[in-house]
Amino acid sequence: MNNEKIIELREKILKGIELAFEKLVKTKQKNDGEFLFSKDGKIFIVKASDLTK
């Protein structure tokens, strides 16, 4: 594969991940769900409804 093909494939993969995460957030918002995040060893719980654009 040449560099152009690799860059194109990388962009498609990143776009797919972004779309999947957006769908996950929407589903969690409909079900009044929560996300768990970890930063510096501390765990944070965030309501999906708080994750708006």
Secondary structure, 3 states (H helix, E strand, C coil): CCHHHHHHHHHHHHHHHHHHHHHHHHHHHHCCCEEEEEECCEEEEEEHHHCCC
